[in-house]
Amino acid sequence: MELRLDKMETKPSSDSKSKSPSALKRWAPLIVLVAAMGFAFANGWHEQLTLSNLIMNREQLLIYVRDHFVMATLAYAALYVAAVALSFPGASLITIAGGFIFGWLTGGLITAFAATLGATIIFSIARTSFGAVLREKAGSRMAKLANGFEENAFSYLLFLRLVPLFPFWLINLAPAMFNVGRGTYIVATFIGILPGTFAYSLLGEGLDSLVEAQEMANPGCAALGSCEIDLKAAITPEIIFAMIGLAVVSLIPILVQRHRANKNTK
């Protein structure tokens, strides 16, 4: 009897030992990400992502890209991945910089791949750490929403990516609560961000002509970073409506599926 009790008493400790490594493996990436995010924001790295800094350093950037294209491409991609993974607020400005430095096509493609990689990193970390926990604690209404999202994950995620009204970082995290496959997430993210990415890249390619116009009106403003350029005015309502239109189109498969389901139930 005593031997049995002793054996029973040792079981909890063995179970706790077996569970502790998995818990550490699950939460460690999130802890590292949050720590890196806090370090970056505390040191004001995000404050360096400004249009003035881009304009002031444009000559040096263009010369470096001309002489070291491969290294410049890798550096830009790494910067974008880090900015997305750390949820920096200046990702759109980096996209503009990519169009300005590499041209709209090359810059847009590099940005799309880098943004998808950064988004996938934060999605994977969120899903591994707290995604399952949040879903377990969610109510029946949230569970119903999760099931609907999972049935049409690609279309829903594509819609969220295409609409320019939702914060990029929020869409990176939201699917972590649902059982969305990584492959579906990657493809929907890459396709969904292409229109907005190329729109900002085109804006970046045209930035040089805007700077030259400002230099004519206010000589020396580029070197001082005092050129007055309103990028928000360049994102016209037509561009926004076009993205919303594409987003609505992405929901057509879901509407067709529901129409067929309702027709079959009658």
Buried (B, 14 or more C-beta within 10 A) or exposed (E): EEEEEEEEEEEEEEEEEEEEEEEEEBBEBBEEBEEEBEEBBEEEBBEEBEBBBBBBBBEEBBEBBEEEEEEBBEEBBEBBBBBBBBBBBBBBBBBBBBBBBBBBEBBBBBBBBBBBBBBBBBBBBBBBBBBBEBBEEBEEEBEEBBEBBBEBBBBBBBBBBBBBEBEBBEBBBBBBBBBBEEEBBBBBBBBBBBBBBBBBBBBBBBBEEBBEEBBEEEEEBBEEBEBEBEBEEBBEEEBBEBBBEBBEEBBEEBEEEEEEEEEEEE
